[in-house]
């Protein structure tokens, strides 16, 4: 029996505000059409659409307030054994990292609900908790995030980026920290002078600080003593959830609200759907490369990224959509 498919589509134009966007409602319509061809049911039991279009009022459960967005995310990931799809088109921003889980950046990526001016934004920490930590067993979740500052919007540990020539780089938070620990222990194991001991201690402290920076709020701090290669993985990325996310840009970039072919659209959403029209079963690597290529051809400076909850074979694995 095929797994149940559920989808959550969020499009916010911030209509009649000074922050108004043009293409987010159209993005939702276009993604909904794409999903219907991929076997996703458009019934209310299987698909939720949140939008600030004129047909809805702020009292509607489908109005994209912060509360409704988080409630819809909880619904999306609540049942085991499902294939899940989330699309967000709207504003993205950054806020100071009050809970200290983003290391040296000092900022959390956010998505911006329609009621953000009164009730605030939704931080990457909250998004991770509601979408990844709370996801029921045996599910897969595919996220398409079309907004500014979205590179780490769900705080997934494995991050990939393609350059203009199609070469893919792994920007891997977990491995970066573990490598620092390994280097420190190697210095100790070889025997050391006073200077080497100082260097090793500095490396080890750096790794500890790095992983402390990635921990979620409320988790207990680990002591430096007794740290072993690989132990840190349990602090970040150990959930091993099959969550993949294509985001429209790096954390420090904006994502374009575009007009392509005379229609308003998000540039990332447009590029992704173009790729899916050309190839129904592209690999993760090919999708990342082509997305970068299409955005470059349209003269957009944003650099798309792929983030994963587990380490996957990008060249061999087709999209779980």
N, C-alpha and C positions, 0 to 999 in steps of 0.2 A: 504494500500500500504506500503510495507516494506521501511524503510529509505534507502537512498543512502549510500553506503559504499565507503569510500575513504581511501587510504593508502599512506604513505610516508616512504620510506625505504632508509636509508643512511648507506653506508658501505665504510670506508676509510682505506686502507692498507698503505698509505703514501709510495707508491712504490718507490724504489730506493733512499730512504732517510735513514738517520741514526736512524730514529724513526719508521722504517718499522714494520708493523704488518702482520700477515699471514692469519688470519681467517675471516676478516671482510666482504670480498666479498662473501665468502661461507655462512656467516651468513645471508646476504641479500637474497641469492638464497634460503636458507632453509626456511626463514620466508615467502618469496613470495609463495613458494609451500604450506606452511601451510595456508596462507590466502586464496588461491584458493579453499581450502576445506571448508573454512568458509564463502563462498559466496562473497568474494571480487573479483571484476572484475580486470583483468590485463591490461585493455586498458589504453592508455595515458590519457584519460579523467578522469579515476578513480584512477590510481596509478602512482606515480612519484618515480623513483629510481635514487638516486645520488650516483655516484661511481667514484673512480679514476682508473678504469680498463683501460687496454691498448687500448681498442676500442674507448675511448673518448679522446678529447683534452681539454686543459684548456679553450678554447673558447666555449665549449659546455654548454648549459644551464643545463645539467645534471652532470656537473663537480662539486664536493662538496666544492666549495669556500664558504666563509662566506656569501657573497651576495646571492648566489644561494640557500643556506640552508635556510636563513631567508625568501627569496621569496617563496620557496616551502612550508615553514610552513604557510605563509600567505595564500597561495592557499588552503592548507589542511583545515584550519578552517574558510574559507570565506563564506560558504553556510549554512543556517539554516537547522535543522532537519536531520543531517547526523550522521552516525556512523563512527568514525575516528580511524585510527590506525597509530602510529608512532613508527618506530624502528630505533635506532641509534647504530651502532657498529663502534667504533673507539677510539681515545684517549680522555680521560677526564683529566682535570687539575684543578688548582685553581689559582686565581689571587687576589691581594689585593682588599679589598672591598672599592673602591673609593667613592661609593655613600652612604655608611653608612647604608645599609639595612640588614646587617647580624649580628647585635648585637655584642656579645662578641667574635665571631669567627674571625672576621677581614678578612675573605676570602670569595670570591664568587666561587662556582663551575662553571666549564666551559665545553663546548665541543670544540673540536679542529678541525677547518676546514683544508682542505689540504693546504690552503694559509696562515696559521696562522703566519708564520714567517714574512710576509710582511704586512698583514692586521689584525692580532690579532685574539683573541679567542672570542667565543660567551658566555657571562656570563649568570648565572642563572636568573639575572634580565631581560635580553633581552629575554631569553627563556620564562619566565613567561608572559611577555608582548605580545609576538607574538603568543603564544599557548593558554594561558588562558584568559588574558584580552581581546584579540581580537577575541576569539572564538564566532562564530555566535550563536544565541539562539537555544535551543532545540537540541543541539549536545551532543554526548558523545565522549570522547577522551581517548583511551588506549595507554599508552606509555611503550615501552620496551627499557630501557636504559642500554646498555652493554658497560660500560667504567669505568675508574677509577674515584674516587671522585664524584660519581653520586648520593649519597643519597638525596641531596637537589637540584638536577640539575634544577628543574622547580619551586622550592620554593612553594610547596604545603603545606598547614598548618597542615594536619593530617598525621603523620608518624608512621608506625608500623614496628616492628622487631620481628622475632621469635628466641628463643634460641635453643640450641641443642636438648632440650626435647620437642620442639613444643609449648612452652608457648609464647604467643604473647604479647608484650608490646606496649603501646601507647606512643609515644614520641610526645606529642601534643603541638605545640608552642602556639596556641591560648589559650588553657585551662590553660597552665602554667601561662601565664600572667594574665588572668582573676582571677585565684586563688589568686595570690598575691594581687590584688585589693580587693577581697572579704575579705581576712585576715586583710587588713588595715582597711576597713570600720567596720569590726566586733570589732576591738580594740576601735575605736572611739565610736561606739554605746553602748558599755558596760560601758562607763565612764572610765576615765583614770587618772593616775598620770602623772607627768612630764616625767618619764622614758617610760611609755607606749606610750605617745604622740610621743616621739622621735622614738620609734620602729615603730609605725604606719606610721609616715612620711617617714621613711626609706623604709618600705615595699611599700608604694605608689610610692615613687620615683623610686624604683627598677622596679615596673611594668611599669611605664611610659617609663623608659629607655629601657626596654625589647621590648615594642611594637614600640617605635621609631626605634629601631634597625631592625625591620622587615619591616618597611615601604619602599615602592618603591621610587625611586628618583623623586623629584619634588613635593611630597605630603607635605602639610603644617603641621608643627609641632603643636601638641595639647598642651594646657596648663595643668598643674597638677590639678588646681582647678575644682571642679565639676565633677570629674571622677566617673562613676558609673559602677557597675558590668555588664559586657556584652558590654559596649560601645566600648571597644577596638576591638571587633570582626570586626567592620566596617573598621578597618585599615588594617587587614590582614586576608584573607580567607573569606571575606564577598561576594566575587563574586559568591560563591555557584555554581561553574561550575562542571559538572560531569566529572572530569579529574582524572584518576588513572594511577599511574606509578610504575612499578616494576624496581628497579635499582639493578645493580650487586653488590653493596657494600655500605658501609658507606661513609660519606664525607671524612674521614681520611684514607681510604683504597684504594688499587689498585685492579683492576679487571683483571683476568687472560686471556691472549691470549693462548688458550689451544690446545692440540692435543689429541683428544679422538677418539678411534677406528681408529687411523691412519689418521684422518682428522683434519685440522686446523679449529678451531671454537672459538668463545667467550664462556667462561664457562657459563655465565648467559643465553645467547641465547640457548645454548645446553640444559641446565637444564629446561628452560621454555618449549621448544618444546618436551622434553621427557615427561613432565607432561601432556601436551596437547594430546600426543599420548595415554597416559594411561586413561585419563578422559577428554571427550570433554567439560564437563560443571562443572569444579571444582569451589568451592567457592573461594573468595579472601583469606580467612584464610587458606584453604587447599593448595592453590597454594603457598603462602608464606612459609608455613611449609615444603612442599615437596621440594621447591627450596633450602631451607637451608639444608635439609637432603641430597639431591643429591650432592650438592657442598661439604658437609662434607665428604660424602662417597668417593669422588674423591680427598680428602685431600687438597681442596682449603680453604684458611683461610678467604676469603672474606665473608661478611655477607650481604645477600640481604635485601632490604627494600621495603616496599610498602608505597607510598604516595598518598594521596587523597585530592581533592579539597573540598569535603564535608565529613561529618561524616557518614559512612555507616556501616551496619550490616555485618561484615566480614564473620561470620559463616553461614549466610543465603543467601547471595547474590552471584550469579554466575558471572563470568567474563563477562563484556560487551565488547565482541570482535566480 
